[in-house]
């Protein structure tokens, strides 16, 4: 898949997940065949105000490239500044969020709140396109309370100069509940000329094949599926090539956590709270896992956490 002049090795994309997409996790996803990784959603205002913790999020290594930086906000001048800073830091794509349903973001007039302001959406994309020399993309939802805005917003984004659009096929009101309406992705794909990346309810190789067949979208963005299994990208690529599933075992899935820890050492980004979060995510959905999840939740240091997981693995 190409996004403007940027050629990706495949059409699978890691969604921008807050408190999940640290550097080690992004590199891990790339290792397991993700074509493009995103940073977590970053506040453009905080970059403008040179917030140190936020500026640290604009730190990239070659192993995670190409990388997209996703911004959110509502002040165009601050957004322009943030986009330029992200480009200087080494971003390969600037993405802008018009879909986050979080109430705190919406109260700032950002995220999905901007779906009510189509003129502002066009203004923001135009401003970023004029400010940077790298591709600009947008992530949208298909509406606020009803699925009635997707195509309108997609056309505005395209006209403003975006190089691709990511469509989460739910309304903001749905959040992450209910079913994604892939027909809305298809509708947008049929009516714009830029690449369309579909997002929503892809959890397996079979799901990926079906969304590509049904919507003819150019790429797939994965969030929750990648959060619990970074090897999902490899599994999907295998299915698309061979038309059969080849899923990793639960033992291998837990080994992903130890790979993640090694990467946090390598890139000096270890954080105990983050490590625990990732461990619990990788365990999700496994049989007979409740006891281990409880033990890991109660651990106070990384050595105890590793010990509990290794003990559990012996019986797998």
C-alpha positions as CSV (number, residue, x, y, z in Angstrom):
1,X,0.0,0.0,0.0
2,X,1.2,3.5,-0.8
3,X,0.2,6.7,1.1
4,X,1.3,9.5,-1.3
5,X,5.0,8.8,-1.9
6,X,5.4,6.5,1.1
7,X,5.5,2.8,0.2
8,X,4.5,0.4,3.0
9,X,5.6,-3.2,3.1
10,X,2.0,-4.3,3.6
11,X,-1.5,-2.8,4.3
12,X,-1.8,-3.6,8.0
13,X,-1.7,-0.6,10.4
14,X,-1.4,-0.4,14.2
15,X,-4.1,1.9,15.6
16,X,-3.1,4.9,17.9
17,X,-3.9,3.6,21.4
18,X,-3.4,5.8,24.4
19,X,-1.3,4.2,27.2
20,X,-0.6,1.2,24.9
21,X,1.6,2.4,22.0
22,X,4.9,3.0,23.7
23,X,8.1,2.6,21.7
24,X,8.7,-1.0,22.7
25,X,5.2,-2.1,21.8
26,X,5.4,-0.3,18.4
27,X,8.7,-2.1,17.6
28,X,7.2,-5.4,18.7
29,X,4.3,-4.9,16.3
30,X,6.8,-4.1,13.5
31,X,8.7,-7.2,14.3
32,X,5.5,-9.2,13.8
33,X,4.8,-7.8,10.3
34,X,2.9,-4.6,10.9
35,X,3.2,-2.3,7.9
36,X,2.7,1.0,9.7
37,X,2.6,1.9,13.4
38,X,1.0,4.9,15.0
39,X,2.0,6.8,18.1
40,X,-0.7,7.1,20.7
41,X,-3.0,10.1,20.2
42,X,-0.9,13.2,21.1
43,X,-2.3,16.6,22.3
44,X,-1.2,19.3,19.8
45,X,-1.7,21.9,22.5
46,X,0.8,20.1,24.8
47,X,3.4,20.1,22.0
48,X,2.8,23.8,21.4
49,X,3.3,24.5,25.1
50,X,6.5,22.3,25.1
51,X,5.3,19.9,27.7
52,X,8.3,17.7,28.4
53,X,6.3,14.4,28.9
54,X,4.5,15.0,25.6
55,X,7.7,15.9,23.7
56,X,9.2,12.6,24.8
57,X,6.4,10.9,22.7
58,X,8.1,12.4,19.6
59,X,11.1,10.1,19.9
60,X,11.5,7.4,17.3
61,X,14.0,4.6,16.3
62,X,14.6,3.2,12.9
63,X,13.1,-0.2,13.8
64,X,9.6,1.3,14.1
65,X,9.8,3.3,10.9
66,X,7.7,4.2,9.0
67,X,5.7,5.8,11.8
68,X,2.6,8.0,11.9
69,X,2.1,10.6,14.6
70,X,-1.6,11.2,15.4
71,X,-2.5,14.6,16.8
72,X,-5.7,15.9,18.3
73,X,-6.8,19.4,19.2
74,X,-9.0,22.2,17.9
75,X,-6.7,25.3,17.7
76,X,-5.4,25.4,14.1
77,X,-2.2,27.4,14.9
78,X,-1.2,25.0,17.7
79,X,-2.0,22.1,15.4
80,X,0.3,23.6,12.7
81,X,3.1,24.0,15.2
82,X,2.7,20.5,16.5
83,X,2.6,19.0,13.0
84,X,5.9,20.7,12.1
85,X,7.5,19.6,15.3
86,X,6.5,16.0,14.7
87,X,7.9,16.2,11.2
88,X,11.2,17.5,12.5
89,X,11.3,14.7,15.0
90,X,11.1,12.1,12.2
91,X,7.5,11.3,11.7
92,X,6.7,9.8,8.3
93,X,3.0,10.7,8.4
94,X,0.9,13.2,10.3
95,X,-2.5,11.9,11.1
96,X,-5.3,14.0,12.7
97,X,-8.0,12.6,14.9
98,X,-11.7,13.4,14.2
99,X,-13.1,10.4,15.9
100,X,-12.1,10.0,19.5
101,X,-15.3,9.4,21.6
102,X,-13.7,10.1,25.0
103,X,-15.8,12.6,26.9
104,X,-12.7,14.5,28.1
105,X,-11.5,15.0,24.5
106,X,-15.0,15.9,23.3
107,X,-15.4,18.6,26.0
108,X,-12.2,20.2,24.6
109,X,-14.0,20.5,21.2
110,X,-11.6,17.9,19.8
111,X,-11.9,14.3,18.6
112,X,-15.4,13.4,17.5
113,X,-16.7,16.8,18.5
114,X,-15.2,18.1,15.3
115,X,-17.5,16.0,13.2
116,X,-20.1,18.7,13.9
117,X,-17.8,21.3,12.3
118,X,-17.1,20.1,8.8
119,X,-15.6,23.6,7.8
120,X,-13.2,23.3,10.7
121,X,-12.2,19.8,9.6
122,X,-11.3,21.1,6.1
123,X,-9.4,24.0,7.7
124,X,-7.3,21.8,9.9
125,X,-6.3,19.3,7.2
126,X,-5.5,22.2,4.8
127,X,-3.3,23.9,7.4
128,X,-1.4,20.7,8.2
129,X,-0.9,19.9,4.4
130,X,0.5,23.4,3.9
131,X,2.8,23.1,6.9
132,X,4.5,19.8,6.4
133,X,6.2,18.0,3.5
134,X,5.1,14.5,4.5
135,X,1.7,12.8,3.9
136,X,-1.2,13.9,5.9
137,X,-4.1,11.5,6.9
138,X,-7.3,11.7,8.9
139,X,-9.0,9.2,11.2
140,X,-12.8,9.6,11.4
141,X,-15.9,8.0,12.7
142,X,-19.0,7.6,10.6
143,X,-21.1,9.9,12.7
144,X,-21.9,11.2,16.2
145,X,-25.2,9.5,17.2
146,X,-26.1,8.2,13.7
147,X,-24.0,6.8,10.9
148,X,-24.8,9.8,8.7
149,X,-21.5,11.8,8.4
150,X,-18.8,9.4,7.1
151,X,-19.0,10.1,3.4
152,X,-19.5,13.9,3.8
153,X,-16.4,14.2,6.1
154,X,-14.4,11.9,3.9
155,X,-15.0,14.1,0.9
156,X,-14.0,17.2,2.9
157,X,-10.8,15.5,4.1
158,X,-9.9,14.5,0.5
159,X,-10.6,17.9,-0.9
160,X,-8.5,19.5,1.8
161,X,-5.4,17.5,0.6
162,X,-5.2,14.4,2.8
163,X,-3.3,11.5,1.3
164,X,-5.5,8.8,3.0
165,X,-8.4,8.4,5.3
166,X,-8.9,5.9,8.2
167,X,-12.6,5.0,8.8
168,X,-13.6,3.6,12.1
169,X,-17.0,2.2,11.1
170,X,-18.8,3.1,14.3
171,X,-20.5,6.3,15.6
172,X,-18.9,8.3,18.5
173,X,-22.0,7.3,20.6
174,X,-21.2,3.6,20.1
175,X,-17.7,4.0,21.4
176,X,-16.3,0.5,21.0
177,X,-19.7,-1.3,21.5
178,X,-22.1,-2.8,19.0
179,X,-21.0,-3.8,15.5
180,X,-18.9,-1.9,13.0
181,X,-20.8,-1.0,9.8
182,X,-18.4,-2.1,7.1
183,X,-20.9,-0.9,4.5
184,X,-20.0,2.7,5.4
185,X,-16.3,1.9,4.7
186,X,-17.4,0.5,1.3
187,X,-19.5,3.6,0.5
188,X,-16.5,5.9,1.3
189,X,-14.1,3.8,-0.7
190,X,-16.4,4.0,-3.8
191,X,-16.6,7.8,-3.6
192,X,-13.1,9.0,-2.9
193,X,-9.8,8.6,-4.8
194,X,-7.4,8.5,-1.9
195,X,-6.6,5.2,0.0
196,X,-9.2,4.2,2.6
197,X,-8.1,2.2,5.6
198,X,-10.9,0.3,7.3
199,X,-11.1,0.0,11.1
200,X,-13.5,-2.0,13.3
201,X,-14.1,-5.6,14.3
202,X,-11.1,-7.2,12.7
203,X,-9.8,-9.9,15.1
204,X,-8.5,-12.6,12.8
205,X,-7.1,-13.4,9.4
206,X,-10.6,-14.4,8.3
207,X,-12.0,-11.1,9.5
208,X,-9.3,-9.2,7.6
209,X,-10.0,-11.1,4.4
210,X,-13.7,-10.4,4.7
211,X,-13.4,-6.7,5.3
212,X,-11.1,-6.4,2.3
213,X,-13.4,-8.4,0.1
214,X,-16.6,-6.6,1.3
215,X,-15.4,-3.0,1.3
216,X,-12.4,-3.1,-1.2
217,X,-10.6,-0.8,1.3
218,X,-6.9,-0.4,0.7
219,X,-5.7,-1.3,4.2
220,X,-6.8,-2.4,7.7
221,X,-6.2,-0.7,11.0
222,X,-6.1,-2.9,14.1
223,X,-6.5,-1.7,17.7
224,X,-8.0,-4.1,20.3
225,X,-6.8,-7.2,18.4
226,X,-3.2,-5.9,18.4
227,X,-3.4,-4.8,22.0
228,X,-4.0,-8.4,23.1
229,X,-1.8,-10.0,20.5
230,X,0.9,-8.1,18.6
231,X,1.5,-11.2,16.4
232,X,-2.0,-10.6,14.9
233,X,-0.3,-8.8,12.0
234,X,1.8,-11.9,11.1
235,X,-1.3,-14.1,11.5
236,X,-3.4,-12.0,9.2
237,X,-0.6,-11.8,6.5
238,X,-0.4,-15.6,6.6
239,X,-4.2,-15.9,6.2
240,X,-4.3,-13.4,3.3
241,X,-1.5,-15.4,1.5
242,X,-2.7,-19.0,2.3
243,X,-6.4,-18.6,3.1
244,X,-6.1,-20.5,6.4
245,X,-5.4,-19.5,10.0
246,X,-2.0,-20.0,11.7
247,X,-2.5,-18.6,15.2
248,X,0.2,-18.6,17.8
249,X,-0.2,-20.7,20.9
250,X,-1.0,-19.3,24.4
251,X,2.5,-20.1,25.5
252,X,3.9,-18.1,22.5
253,X,1.5,-15.3,23.3
254,X,2.9,-15.0,26.8
255,X,6.4,-15.1,25.4
256,X,5.4,-11.8,23.5
257,X,5.4,-10.2,27.0
258,X,9.1,-11.2,27.6
259,X,10.0,-9.9,24.1
260,X,8.3,-6.7,25.0
261,X,10.3,-6.4,28.2
262,X,13.6,-6.9,26.3
263,X,12.6,-4.1,24.0
264,X,11.9,-1.8,26.9
265,X,15.4,-2.4,28.1
266,X,16.9,-1.9,24.6
267,X,15.1,1.4,24.1
268,X,15.2,2.5,27.7
269,X,11.5,2.9,28.0
270,X,10.6,0.5,30.8
271,X,7.7,1.6,33.0
272,X,6.2,-0.9,35.5
273,X,2.6,0.3,35.2
274,X,2.8,-0.1,31.4
275,X,4.5,-3.5,31.7
276,X,1.7,-4.7,33.9
277,X,-0.9,-3.3,31.5
278,X,0.6,-5.1,28.6
279,X,1.0,-8.4,30.5
280,X,-2.7,-8.4,31.5
281,X,-3.7,-7.5,27.9
282,X,-1.7,-10.4,26.4
283,X,-3.4,-12.8,28.8
284,X,-6.9,-11.7,27.8
285,X,-9.1,-14.5,26.5
286,X,-6.9,-17.4,27.6
287,X,-8.5,-20.4,29.4
288,X,-7.8,-20.8,33.1
289,X,-6.2,-17.4,33.3
290,X,-8.1,-15.7,36.1
291,X,-5.8,-16.8,38.9
292,X,-2.7,-15.6,37.0
293,X,-4.3,-12.3,36.1
294,X,-5.1,-11.8,39.8
295,X,-1.5,-12.6,40.8
296,X,0.0,-10.4,38.2
297,X,-2.3,-7.5,39.2
298,X,-1.0,-7.7,42.8
299,X,2.7,-7.9,41.9
300,X,4.8,-4.9,43.1
301,X,7.9,-5.5,40.9
302,X,8.8,-6.9,37.5
303,X,10.7,-9.9,38.8
304,X,7.7,-11.2,40.7
305,X,5.6,-10.6,37.6
306,X,7.9,-12.6,35.4
307,X,8.1,-15.4,37.9
308,X,4.3,-15.8,38.0
309,X,4.0,-15.9,34.3
310,X,6.8,-18.4,33.8
311,X,5.2,-20.7,36.5
312,X,2.0,-20.6,34.6
313,X,3.7,-21.3,31.2
314,X,5.1,-24.6,32.6
315,X,1.6,-26.1,32.4
316,X,0.9,-25.0,28.9
